[in-house]
Amino acid sequence: MENWKLKKMFNILILFAASGFAFPVFSQPSALSPPPLLASGQDMQGRPLPFGVPPYYAPDTPLGSGPYKAIMSAYDNLPENIAYHPANIDAAGPLPIIVWGNGGCLHAGNRFRGFLTELASHGFLVIAAGTMGHVALEVGPQEDPFVARPDDPPRPPAPLPITDDPTAQWRSTRSTAEHMLSAIDWAIEENSRQGSPFYNKLDIESVGAGGQSCGGSLTFELSDDSRLDAIGIFNSGSWLQSRFAREISDEQAAAARQNLDKVHTPTVILTGDEILDIAYWGGVDTFNYLSNVPVFHAWQEGLSHIGTYGAPNGGAIARIAKDWYAWHLKGDRQASEMFIGENCVLCQELSWHVSKKNMD
């Protein structure tokens, strides 16, 4: 396991302290409603800090609200991915496997640390595409893409390039579906390798995948893998028709449908609303197109493209995602109550809007 570079951590904490933000304490997950109230500050590079500045913890600090506090680990034989798992693997029982793709396909495995640690703390091995990135990527800036509407003013000009960006090398590298597939291969091999911390401790028959935004597109690319049992599409989806300022060519729509035709497992699609989330219509198109698998689609009023991933313990989306994977990868009937029936937990949330196929 790699050692964390304390100098890097120290420098970025000084950077954030200079921004004037207090360090909130992460406690229990946020409620499902309402969406989080986003901050308006910026870091020293001018990027937005919509969730403020959370506290920093060393990778081997057990975190998460689940029964098995989880850690973040880099392994020498897993060079292009970062793993999240219970600190006490033995206590958690056989761990189902979840592979993850980041928003922007940004190749930093610690980008969604709070969210992925939360999932792992409920008894999963979660493997994110990307190397261990600069600490600013896990506790700092998150950009919300511009949503073009019919009567909106022109798109604002692009910001000037950042010349002193400590996160540049990870932002300029893109994850691929192959990184996620190699993570599944690695986990299965580790389960059978004597000397591995995961030796005979994984449930290799229970595998899920998911991703946010561009990571959701990667998930569709690998969704025909027969090892998968469930997928999650978070603030993402495949646009199949042109809307507003976004033009979808016939060739693009055909390629998107080809990817959607690969889907053979239960699928959850979560987005924000039409005004705030650039992925809203992609989520709608994806739900409308999928017909041969169980599919659960929900969007929340007032939720933007950046979701709740930067909120304490990943916020509401982490709670929903945890239940989705616990239901399909662990057979947890209580977790299924989030989704099943007219009175499902999410169905009763006033700010959430739910659609389902092939489920109830």
C-alpha positions as CSV (number, residue, x, y, z in Angstrom):
1,M,0.0,0.0,0.0
2,E,1.4,3.4,-0.9
3,N,2.2,5.9,1.8
4,W,0.4,9.2,1.7
5,K,2.4,12.3,1.0
6,L,1.9,14.5,4.1
7,K,3.6,17.5,2.5
8,K,0.9,17.5,-0.2
9,M,-1.8,17.4,2.5
10,F,-0.3,20.2,4.5
11,N,0.1,22.5,1.5
12,I,-3.5,22.1,0.4
13,L,-4.9,22.5,3.9
14,I,-3.1,25.9,4.1
15,L,-4.6,26.8,0.8
16,F,-8.1,26.0,2.0
17,A,-7.6,27.8,5.3
18,A,-6.7,30.9,3.3
19,S,-10.1,30.7,1.6
20,G,-11.8,31.6,4.9
21,F,-14.0,28.5,5.2
22,A,-14.6,26.7,8.4
23,F,-14.2,22.9,8.6
24,P,-17.5,21.3,9.2
25,V,-17.7,18.0,11.1
26,F,-19.0,15.0,9.1
27,S,-21.6,13.2,11.1
28,Q,-24.7,11.3,9.9
29,P,-25.9,11.3,6.3
30,S,-28.1,14.1,5.1
31,A,-31.8,13.6,4.9
32,L,-33.2,12.6,1.5
33,S,-35.0,16.0,1.3
34,P,-34.3,18.8,0.6
35,P,-31.2,19.1,-1.7
36,P,-28.1,20.6,0.0
37,L,-27.7,24.3,0.3
38,L,-24.5,25.1,-1.7
39,A,-21.9,27.5,-0.6
40,S,-20.6,30.3,-2.8
41,G,-16.9,30.5,-2.0
42,Q,-13.9,29.8,-4.2
43,D,-10.5,28.2,-3.7
44,M,-7.3,30.1,-4.5
45,Q,-7.5,29.0,-8.1
46,G,-10.9,30.5,-8.5
47,R,-12.8,27.2,-8.6
48,P,-16.1,27.0,-6.7
49,L,-16.4,25.2,-3.3
50,P,-20.1,24.4,-3.3
51,F,-19.8,22.1,-0.2
52,G,-17.4,24.3,1.6
53,V,-14.2,22.7,2.8
54,P,-14.7,19.4,4.6
55,P,-12.0,18.1,7.1
56,Y,-9.2,16.1,5.7
57,Y,-8.4,12.6,6.9
58,A,-5.5,10.4,6.1
59,P,-6.5,7.5,3.8
60,D,-6.2,4.9,6.5
61,T,-8.7,6.8,8.8
62,P,-11.9,4.7,9.1
63,L,-14.9,6.7,8.0
64,G,-18.5,6.4,7.0
65,S,-21.8,6.0,8.8
66,G,-22.2,2.3,8.1
67,P,-21.5,-0.5,10.5
68,Y,-18.0,-1.1,9.1
69,K,-15.9,2.1,9.1
70,A,-14.0,2.1,5.8
71,I,-10.6,3.3,4.5
72,M,-9.2,4.4,1.2
73,S,-6.3,2.3,-0.2
74,A,-3.8,2.3,-3.1
75,Y,-2.3,-1.1,-4.0
76,D,0.8,-1.6,-6.0
77,N,-0.8,-4.3,-8.2
78,L,-3.8,-2.0,-8.8
79,P,-2.0,1.0,-10.3
80,E,-4.9,2.7,-12.1
81,N,-7.6,2.4,-9.4
82,I,-8.2,3.3,-5.8
83,A,-10.0,0.9,-3.4
84,Y,-12.4,1.6,-0.6
85,H,-13.2,-1.2,1.9
86,P,-14.0,-1.8,5.6
87,A,-11.0,-1.3,7.8
88,N,-11.8,-4.6,9.4
89,I,-12.5,-6.8,6.4
90,D,-13.1,-9.9,8.5
91,A,-15.9,-8.3,10.5
92,A,-17.8,-7.3,7.3
93,G,-18.2,-10.8,5.9
94,P,-17.9,-11.5,2.1
95,L,-17.8,-8.1,0.4
96,P,-19.7,-7.6,-2.9
97,I,-17.7,-5.6,-5.5
98,I,-18.7,-2.2,-7.0
99,V,-16.6,-0.4,-9.6
100,W,-16.9,3.3,-10.1
101,G,-16.3,6.0,-12.8
102,N,-15.9,9.6,-11.9
103,G,-17.6,12.6,-13.2
104,G,-15.7,14.1,-16.1
105,C,-14.0,10.7,-16.4
106,L,-11.4,12.5,-14.2
107,H,-8.7,10.0,-13.5
108,A,-8.3,10.5,-9.7
109,G,-9.6,7.6,-7.6
110,N,-10.0,9.8,-4.6
111,R,-12.3,12.3,-6.3
112,F,-15.5,10.9,-4.8
113,R,-13.9,9.8,-1.5
114,G,-16.7,10.8,0.9
115,F,-19.4,9.1,-1.3
116,L,-17.4,5.9,-2.0
117,T,-16.2,5.6,1.6
118,E,-19.8,5.7,2.7
119,L,-20.8,2.9,0.4
120,A,-17.8,0.8,1.5
121,S,-18.7,1.3,5.2
122,H,-21.9,-0.7,4.5
123,G,-19.9,-3.8,3.6
124,F,-18.7,-3.4,0.0
125,L,-15.4,-3.3,-1.8
126,V,-15.6,-0.2,-4.0
127,I,-13.0,0.4,-6.6
128,A,-12.8,3.8,-8.4
129,A,-11.0,4.4,-11.7
130,G,-8.0,6.7,-11.3
131,T,-4.8,7.0,-9.4
132,M,-4.4,8.8,-6.0
133,G,-4.9,12.4,-6.9
134,H,-4.0,15.7,-5.2
135,V,-5.9,16.1,-2.0
136,A,-7.7,19.1,-3.4
137,L,-9.7,16.8,-5.7
138,E,-11.3,15.0,-2.7
139,V,-12.1,17.9,-0.4
140,G,-12.4,20.9,-2.7
141,P,-13.6,22.4,-6.0
142,Q,-16.6,21.0,-7.9
143,E,-17.8,22.7,-11.1
144,D,-21.5,22.7,-12.0
145,P,-21.9,22.6,-15.9
146,F,-24.0,25.3,-17.5
147,V,-27.5,24.2,-18.5
148,A,-28.8,25.8,-21.7
149,R,-32.5,26.7,-21.7
150,P,-34.5,28.2,-24.6
151,D,-34.8,31.8,-23.2
152,D,-31.5,31.9,-21.3
153,P,-28.8,34.5,-22.1
154,P,-25.8,33.3,-24.0
155,R,-23.5,30.8,-22.4
156,P,-21.0,32.7,-20.2
157,P,-17.4,32.8,-21.5
158,A,-15.1,30.0,-20.4
159,P,-12.8,30.9,-17.5
160,L,-9.2,31.6,-18.2
161,P,-6.8,28.7,-17.9
162,I,-5.4,28.1,-14.4
163,T,-1.6,28.2,-14.5
164,D,-0.9,27.1,-11.0
165,D,-3.5,24.3,-10.7
166,P,-2.2,21.5,-8.5
167,T,-4.8,19.1,-9.8
168,A,-4.0,19.6,-13.5
169,Q,-2.4,16.2,-14.2
170,W,-5.4,14.3,-13.0
171,R,-7.9,16.5,-14.7
172,S,-6.1,16.1,-18.0
173,T,-6.2,12.3,-17.8
174,R,-9.4,10.4,-18.6
175,S,-10.6,7.1,-17.1
176,T,-12.0,4.5,-19.5
177,A,-14.3,1.5,-19.2
178,E,-11.2,-0.7,-19.4
179,H,-10.1,0.8,-16.0
180,M,-13.3,-0.3,-14.5
181,L,-13.2,-3.8,-16.1
182,S,-9.7,-4.3,-14.9
183,A,-10.8,-3.5,-11.4
184,I,-13.3,-6.3,-11.5
185,D,-10.6,-8.6,-12.8
186,W,-8.3,-7.6,-10.0
187,A,-10.8,-8.1,-7.3
188,I,-11.7,-11.6,-8.5
189,E,-8.0,-12.5,-8.7
190,E,-7.3,-11.1,-5.2
191,N,-10.1,-13.2,-3.8
192,S,-8.2,-16.3,-4.8
193,R,-4.6,-15.1,-4.2
194,Q,-3.1,-16.4,-1.0
195,G,-1.5,-13.5,0.9
196,S,-4.0,-11.0,-0.4
197,P,-6.0,-9.0,2.3
198,F,-9.1,-10.0,0.3
199,Y,-8.3,-13.7,0.1
200,N,-11.6,-15.6,0.3
201,K,-13.3,-12.4,1.6
202,L,-15.1,-11.2,-1.5
203,D,-18.5,-12.2,-2.9
204,I,-17.3,-12.4,-6.5
205,E,-20.7,-13.5,-7.6
206,S,-22.2,-10.1,-6.7
207,V,-20.7,-7.3,-8.8
208,G,-22.1,-3.8,-9.5
209,A,-21.0,-0.8,-11.5
210,G,-21.8,2.9,-11.4
211,G,-20.6,6.3,-12.2
212,Q,-21.5,10.0,-12.2
213,S,-21.9,12.1,-15.4
214,C,-19.1,10.9,-17.8
215,G,-18.6,7.9,-15.4
216,G,-22.2,6.9,-16.1
217,S,-21.4,6.8,-19.8
218,L,-18.4,4.5,-19.0
219,T,-20.8,2.3,-17.0
220,F,-23.0,1.8,-20.1
221,E,-19.9,0.9,-22.1
222,L,-19.2,-2.1,-19.8
223,S,-22.8,-2.9,-19.0
224,D,-22.8,-6.1,-21.2
225,D,-20.2,-7.7,-18.9
226,S,-21.9,-10.9,-17.7
227,R,-20.4,-10.5,-14.2
228,L,-22.5,-7.5,-13.5
229,D,-25.7,-7.8,-11.3
230,A,-26.8,-4.1,-11.1
231,I,-25.7,-0.7,-12.3
232,G,-26.1,2.9,-11.2
233,I,-26.3,5.9,-13.4
234,F,-25.8,9.0,-11.3
235,N,-26.5,12.5,-12.7
236,S,-25.9,10.9,-16.1
237,G,-27.8,9.4,-19.0
238,S,-27.7,9.0,-22.8
239,W,-29.3,11.8,-24.8
240,L,-31.2,10.3,-27.7
241,Q,-32.7,13.5,-29.2
242,S,-31.9,17.2,-29.6
243,R,-33.2,19.6,-27.0
244,F,-32.6,23.4,-26.6
245,A,-28.9,24.2,-27.4
246,R,-27.8,20.5,-27.5
247,E,-27.8,18.9,-30.9
248,I,-27.8,15.1,-31.1
249,S,-27.0,13.7,-34.5
250,D,-28.5,10.5,-35.8
251,E,-25.1,8.9,-35.5
252,Q,-24.7,10.0,-31.9
253,A,-28.2,8.7,-31.0
254,A,-27.5,5.4,-32.7
255,A,-24.3,5.0,-30.8
256,A,-26.1,5.8,-27.5
257,R,-28.8,3.2,-28.3
258,Q,-26.2,0.6,-29.0
259,N,-24.7,1.1,-25.6
260,L,-28.1,1.0,-23.9
261,D,-28.9,-2.2,-25.7
262,K,-26.0,-3.8,-23.7
263,V,-27.8,-3.3,-20.4
264,H,-28.9,-6.6,-18.9
265,T,-29.2,-5.8,-15.2
266,P,-31.4,-3.7,-12.9
267,T,-30.6,-0.1,-13.4
268,V,-31.1,3.0,-11.2
269,I,-30.9,6.5,-12.7
270,L,-30.7,9.5,-10.4
271,T,-30.5,13.1,-11.6
272,G,-31.3,16.7,-10.5
273,D,-34.0,18.7,-12.2
274,E,-34.4,20.1,-15.7
275,I,-33.2,23.6,-14.8
276,L,-30.1,22.7,-12.8
277,D,-28.8,19.3,-14.1
278,I,-27.4,19.0,-17.6
279,A,-28.0,15.3,-17.3
280,Y,-31.7,15.5,-16.6
281,W,-32.9,14.9,-20.2
282,G,-30.3,12.1,-20.7
283,G,-31.8,10.4,-17.7
284,V,-35.3,10.8,-19.1
285,D,-34.3,9.5,-22.5
286,T,-32.4,6.5,-20.9
287,F,-35.4,5.6,-18.8
288,N,-37.8,5.8,-21.7
289,Y,-35.6,3.7,-23.9
290,L,-34.7,0.8,-21.5
291,S,-37.5,-1.8,-21.7
292,N,-36.1,-5.2,-20.9
293,V,-34.7,-4.7,-17.4
294,P,-35.9,-3.4,-14.1
295,V,-35.2,0.3,-14.2
296,F,-35.8,2.9,-11.4
297,H,-35.6,6.6,-12.4
298,A,-35.8,9.5,-9.9
299,W,-35.0,13.2,-10.0
300,Q,-35.0,15.8,-7.3
301,E,-36.3,19.3,-7.5
302,G,-33.5,21.8,-6.7
303,L,-30.7,19.2,-7.2
304,S,-27.9,20.2,-9.5
305,H,-25.5,18.2,-11.6
306,I,-22.9,17.9,-8.8
307,G,-25.5,16.1,-6.7
308,T,-24.7,15.5,-3.0
309,Y,-21.4,13.7,-3.5
310,G,-19.5,16.4,-1.6
311,A,-22.0,16.5,1.3
312,P,-21.2,14.7,4.6
313,N,-21.0,11.0,3.9
314,G,-22.2,11.6,0.3
315,G,-25.6,12.9,1.3
316,A,-28.9,11.6,0.0
317,I,-27.5,10.1,-3.2
318,A,-25.1,7.9,-1.1
319,R,-28.1,6.7,0.9
320,I,-30.0,5.8,-2.2
321,A,-27.0,4.2,-3.9
322,K,-26.2,2.1,-0.8
323,D,-29.7,0.7,-0.7
324,W,-29.7,0.0,-4.5
325,Y,-26.5,-2.1,-4.2
326,A,-27.4,-3.6,-0.9
327,W,-30.7,-4.8,-2.4
328,H,-29.2,-6.2,-5.6
329,L,-25.8,-7.4,-4.4
330,K,-26.7,-8.5,-0.9
331,G,-30.4,-9.4,-1.2
332,D,-31.3,-6.9,1.5
333,R,-35.0,-6.7,1.6
334,Q,-35.1,-3.7,3.9
335,A,-32.9,-1.8,1.4
336,S,-35.4,-2.7,-1.3
337,E,-38.1,-0.6,0.5
338,M,-36.3,2.5,-0.9
339,F,-37.6,1.5,-4.4
340,I,-40.4,-1.2,-4.2
341,G,-44.1,-0.5,-4.1
342,E,-46.3,2.6,-4.5
343,N,-45.2,3.7,-1.0
344,C,-41.5,3.2,-1.5
345,V,-39.3,5.4,0.7
346,L,-38.2,7.6,-2.2
347,C,-41.8,7.7,-3.6
348,Q,-42.9,9.4,-0.4
349,E,-40.2,12.1,-0.5
350,L,-42.0,15.3,-1.7
351,S,-39.0,16.8,-3.6
352,W,-38.3,13.5,-5.5
353,H,-40.1,12.3,-8.6
354,V,-40.1,8.6,-9.3
355,S,-40.7,6.5,-12.4
356,K,-40.3,2.7,-12.6
357,K,-40.4,-0.2,-15.1
358,N,-40.4,-4.0,-14.6
359,M,-40.1,-3.7,-10.9
360,D,-43.4,-3.7,-8.8
